[in-house]
Amino acid sequence: MTAHRFALRRAALAVTAATAAAVLAACGSQESSPAGHGGHDDRPAASSSAPVSAGSHNAADVSFAQGMIPHHRQAVVMAEMAETRAASQEVKDLAAAIRKAQDPEIETMSGWLESWGEQVPPKDEGTDGTDHSGHGSRGMSGMMTPEEMAELEESSGQAFDTAFLEMMIEHHKGAVAMAEDQKENGSHGPAKAMADDIITAQNAEIDAMEKLLGRK
């Protein structure tokens, strides 16, 4: 990643952190509301990567990137739906923060795969819940099915908010499990750092979404 793109990624993450702070502040002033809390932790730029050398990664790193890219893509599609379908501004803000954090990570992981001479998952893989790559279920924990994605797309208002939060919680839990596997088995430093970022940020988002659902 060039210095210019690295700076752009840091700026994008700063915007995400500011959005999260605004969501948390809004929630804190509405303690009587059943949708009481939301937010998104800032992710350090450690997940960005400079060009890698041969032998600096292993099969677990490749599997992590090839699985997490479509996983993130589906989350981005779900977040985009919230722009026009969600009723709650807190849900819209959380969805926007998710999108701003995961788009750069998709770009970074795609760059890793290209530099390693590995296949980047097709752009349509994961977006509708269908696996188009032949990878099977590898690395796809927590992915929504085509039926679930269609259900979300057809809903709106409060029904959308509930479905989005419930689905995204499961989606995030899957991403956390994938990231934990990467931390344990991967060897590429930037990929392990990104996995750590994902665990921290998405666990915080799970907590926020459960509070928005009134579970906490």
N, C-alpha and C positions, 0 to 999 in steps of 0.2 A: 504494500500500500504506500503511495507517495505521501510526502509530507503534507501536500495540499489536501488530499483525501482524508488523511489522518486528522487534520485540523477540522475539516467539515464534520467528521464523525463525532469529535469531541463537542462541537457546537450543537449537533443534533441531540446528543445525550444531555447537554445542559438544558436545552428546551424541554426535554422529557422530564427532567427533575423539577423544573419550574412548574410544569403542568401538574405534576404529582403534588407539589406543595400547595397549589391552589385547590386541588380536590380535597386534600386533607383539611385545609382551613375551612372550606365550605362545609365539610361534614362535621367538623368540630363545633360549628355554630348552630347545628341542627340536631341536637342530641335527642330531641323528642321524635325525630323522624325514624321510621323503620329502616330507611336506607341511610345509615348513619356514618359510613366511613368508606373511603376509597383512596387509592394512591398508587404510586409507582416509584420504587427506589431507583436512584441514579445508578447507571452501570459504568464502572471504570473503563477507560479506553484500552485496558490491558488485553481485551479480546481482539483488537486489531492486530494485523499481522504484516510484517515485512516479508519479502520474498524468502522462501525457505530453501534449504539445501537438501540434496538427496540424503535419505536415511534419517531425516529428522522427524519422521512420523511413522505410525504403524497402522495396522488394519483397523484397530479400534477408532483411530482418528478419522479415517476415511468413512467408516460406518456412521460415526457421529455426524459428520458434515452431510453425508448423503441422506441420513434420516431426518436431521433437524431442519434442513432447508425446506422440504415439503411440509414439515410440521409447522414451521414459522409461516410459510405461505398461507396455509389454511387459517391460522390465527389472524393474519393480515386481512384476508377476505372477510372473516367474521367481524373484525373491527371496522372494516369499511361499511358493512351493513348497518352498523350502529349510527352512522352519520345521518341517515334518513329514516331509520325505523325506531330508534330508541326514544323513549319518553323522558327518561331521567337525564339531566345534564351531567350528573356524576358518572353515569354509565357511558355517555358520549365522551367525557374527558378521559376516563380510564381506557376506553377503546382507542382513542387518539394516541395516548401515551404508549400503549402496547404496539401500535403500528410504527410509531417513531423509533422505538427501541429495536424492533425486530427486522425492519427493512434493512438497516445497515448491517445487521448480523448476517442476513441472507447474502448480501454482497460480499462480506468478508469470507464467509465459508465457501462461496462459489469461487473466490479467488484462490483459496487454499487448494481446492480440488483441481482447478486448472493448472496450478503450479506443480501439483503432484502428478499430473498426467492422468487424473481420474475423471470419470464421467460426472458432470453436473446434472442433477435430476432435471427432467423436462419441466418447462415452465408451468404446464398444467397439472403436474403431479401434486396431489394433496389438496388442491384448491376446492374440489367438489367432494372430497372424501373417497375418490377412486384412485387406486394405484395404477398409474399408466406405465411404470418403468420396469416391471418385472422384479422389483425388489421384494415383493411380498410384504409381510408385516414387519420386516426388519426395521427396528428403530422408529416405529410408528405408534408407539404407546400413547393412548389418549386421543387419537385422531377421531374426529366425527365421521360417521357413515354418510353416504350420499343421502339417505333418508333424513338424517338429522340436519344436514345442511339445508335440505329443501324445506324442512319444517321451520328452521330459523329464518330463511329467506321469505317465507310466506307469512310470518308473524309481524306484528307491529305494536307500538305503544308499550303498555305495562307487560303484556304477554311476551313481547320481544325481550324486554329487560330481564325478566325472570329466566327465559330460555337461554339468553346469551350468557348470563352469569353462571347458571348451572353448567352449561356446556364448556365455558371457558375455564371453570374451575377444574373439570376433569381433564381438559386439554393441557392446562398448566401442570397438573400432577404428572401427566405423561412426560412432559418436557423435563421436569425435575428428575424423574427416574432415569431418563436418557442421559441427562447431564451428570448424574451421580455415577453412572456406569462409565462415562467418559473420564471423569476424574480418577476413577480406580484403575482403568485399563489403558487409557490413552498415553501417548508419549510426547506429543507436540505441545510445547509450552503454551503458546497462544490459545490453542483449542481447549486445554485444561483450564486456562484463565477464563475463557468465555463460558465454559461449563459452570465454573464457580459463580460468575456473574448471573447466569440464568437461574441457578439455585436460589441465590439471595433475592433477586428481583421478583421472580415468579412466586416464591413462597410468600413474599410480602403482598403481592397482588392477590394470591389466593385468600389471604387473611382479609384484605380489603373487600373482595367480592363476597366473602361469607358474611361480612358485616353489612354490606348492602342488601343482602338477602334476609337480614335479620337473624342470622344463625348465631351471632356473637353479641 
